[in-house]
Amino acid sequence: MKKYIAAEIIGTFVIVFIGTGAIIFNETSSGTLTHIGVCMLWGIAVALAIISAGRIADSHFNPAVTLSLVLAGKFSAKKSIEHICAQIFGGILASISLFLIFPKNATLGSTLPTASPWVAAMIEIGISFALMASIALIDILNVKSKLSAALIIGGVVFILAYWAGPLTGASMNPARSIAPAIISGHTEYLFLYLLAPIVGMFLAVPLYRLKRRNSN
């Protein structure tokens, strides 16, 4: 197996395992972690995945990010297929692991909106745009340190999850939503969490033109 594919699997596993695991633990412990604690763990999981896998992987861990980078001309369309497959596989492994640990949990941290589907879709598009915009700005500002990039992106994930989590689950990542939905059987809103993050991140792709203009 190629090292960067293994890293995408492991990184996505870490994010989904820690993030949805925090949701499950908070539910089973009657809110011990609290909402802010769950959001902090999501941010830490993303930062940890970027730091640990950054030297050998592209550190996407998200099909919507991969597709957006292809659209922006920053990533190979051919490589995107194996990246997306690796991300989904890593997420599913994480949800299977959590099912074995918490077999009685009904949703396994699935993204299920409390707002109406249309409102949830608009929120997911908005927060996905914001996340991809932060990734684009890291590139535009030429932030070379993986640690700095990890802290910025992890912090953005924490803020967006804190704000949108109670309304949509704050997915921003199709792989994060596919995994628990398939393993728990809660696929009723999966289409929303597949499409909205991709649409939102595609809307942020034009930001990459700023770097091209600045370099001319």
KADA-V966570 format. One record per residue. RES is the residue in three letters. SS is DSSP state (@ for helix, = for strand, . for the rest). PHI is phi in degrees with one decimal (* if undefined). Layout:
# KADA-V966570
[[RES:SS:PHI] [RES:SS:PHI]]
This chain:
# KADA-V966570
[[MET:.:*] [LYS:.:-64.6] [LYS:@:-60.3] [TYR:@:-70.8] [ILE:@:-71.9] [ALA:@:-59.0] [ALA:@:-66.3] [GLU:@:-64.5] [ILE:@:-62.9] [ILE:@:-65.8] [GLY:@:-62.2] [THR:@:-67.3] [PHE:@:-58.2] [VAL:@:-59.0] [ILE:@:-63.3] [VAL:@:-70.1] [PHE:@:-65.0] [ILE:@:-70.8] [GLY:@:-66.3] [THR:@:-72.6] [GLY:@:-62.0] [ALA:@:-64.1] [ILE:@:-61.5] [ILE:@:-62.7] [PHE:@:-62.9] [ASN:@:-63.3] [GLU:@:-68.7] [THR:@:-74.1] [SER:.:-103.3] [SER:.:59.1] [GLY:.:84.2] [THR:.:-59.2] [LEU:.:-72.7] [THR:@:71.6] [HIS:@:-61.3] [ILE:@:-65.5] [GLY:@:-66.2] [VAL:@:-62.0] [CYS:@:-64.4] [MET:@:-62.6] [LEU:@:-67.3] [TRP:@:-61.4] [GLY:@:-63.3] [ILE:@:-64.3] [ALA:@:-61.8] [VAL:@:-64.8] [ALA:@:-62.2] [LEU:@:-62.8] [ALA:@:-63.8] [ILE:@:-66.1] [ILE:@:-65.9] [SER:@:-72.6] [ALA:@:-103.0] [GLY:.:-61.7] [ARG:.:-76.7] [ILE:.:-121.8] [ALA:.:-129.0] [ASP:.:-82.5] [SER:.:58.0] [HIS:.:-85.0] [PHE:.:57.6] [ASN:.:-159.4] [PRO:@:-57.5] [ALA:@:-67.4] [VAL:@:-65.6] [THR:@:-58.8] [LEU:@:-64.9] [SER:@:-66.9] [LEU:@:-68.8] [VAL:@:-63.5] [LEU:@:-62.4] [ALA:.:-80.2] [GLY:.:76.7] [LYS:.:-102.1] [PHE:.:-150.8] [SER:.:-72.2] [ALA:@:-63.4] [LYS:@:-63.3] [LYS:@:-71.0] [SER:@:-63.0] [ILE:@:-63.2] [GLU:@:-69.2] [HIS:@:-65.0] [ILE:@:-64.4] [CYS:@:-61.3] [ALA:@:-64.5] [GLN:@:-63.8] [ILE:@:-65.7] [PHE:@:-61.9] [GLY:@:-61.5] [GLY:@:-64.3] [ILE:@:-65.5] [LEU:@:-59.3] [ALA:@:-64.8] [SER:@:-70.1] [ILE:@:-63.7] [SER:@:-61.1] [LEU:@:-68.7] [PHE:@:-63.4] [LEU:@:-67.5] [ILE:@:-81.7] [PHE:.:-123.0] [PRO:.:-63.7] [LYS:.:-91.9] [ASN:.:-73.0] [ALA:.:-76.1] [THR:.:-112.9] [LEU:.:54.7] [GLY:.:80.2] [SER:.:-62.4] [THR:.:-84.3] [LEU:.:-127.6] [PRO:.:-71.0] [THR:.:-96.4] [ALA:.:-82.5] [SER:.:-63.7] [PRO:@:-54.3] [TRP:@:-67.7] [VAL:@:-64.8] [ALA:@:-60.2] [ALA:@:-63.5] [MET:@:-64.7] [ILE:@:-65.3] [GLU:@:-62.9] [ILE:@:-62.2] [GLY:@:-64.2] [ILE:@:-73.9] [SER:@:-68.2] [PHE:@:-59.3] [ALA:@:-62.9] [LEU:@:-65.1] [MET:@:-67.6] [ALA:@:-63.7] [SER:@:-66.6] [ILE:@:-66.2] [ALA:@:-64.4] [LEU:@:-66.4] [ILE:@:-61.4] [ASP:@:-70.4] [ILE:@:-61.8] [LEU:.:-83.8] [ASN:.:59.5] [VAL:.:-76.9] [LYS:.:-91.7] [SER:.:-74.2] [LYS:@:-63.6] [LEU:@:-64.0] [SER:@:-63.6] [ALA:@:-61.9] [ALA:@:-62.8] [LEU:@:-67.8] [ILE:@:-65.7] [ILE:@:-66.8] [GLY:@:-60.5] [GLY:@:-65.4] [VAL:@:-63.4] [VAL:@:-60.4] [PHE:@:-59.2] [ILE:@:-63.9] [LEU:@:-66.8] [ALA:@:-66.6] [TYR:@:-63.5] [TRP:@:-77.0] [ALA:@:-97.7] [GLY:@:-51.1] [PRO:@:-65.0] [LEU:@:-96.5] [THR:@:-129.2] [GLY:.:90.7] [ALA:.:50.2] [SER:.:-70.6] [MET:.:63.2] [ASN:.:-154.9] [PRO:@:-55.9] [ALA:@:-65.0] [ARG:@:-64.0] [SER:@:-87.1] [ILE:@:-60.3] [ALA:@:-58.8] [PRO:@:-67.0] [ALA:@:-63.8] [ILE:@:-68.4] [ILE:@:-70.8] [SER:@:-88.2] [GLY:.:88.1] [HIS:.:-90.8] [THR:.:-102.2] [GLU:.:-63.8] [TYR:.:-115.8] [LEU:@:-60.4] [PHE:@:-57.2] [LEU:@:-62.9] [TYR:@:-82.8] [LEU:@:-86.7] [LEU:@:-83.4] [ALA:@:-59.7] [PRO:@:-62.0] [ILE:@:-65.8] [VAL:@:-60.6] [GLY:@:-61.0] [MET:@:-73.7] [PHE:@:-60.9] [LEU:@:-65.1] [ALA:@:-88.3] [VAL:@:-56.4] [PRO:@:-56.9] [LEU:@:-62.3] [TYR:@:-65.1] [ARG:@:-66.7] [LEU:@:-61.5] [LYS:@:-67.0] [ARG:@:-63.1] [ARG:@:-67.8] [ASN:@:-67.4] [SER:@:-82.1] [ASN:.:-82.9]]
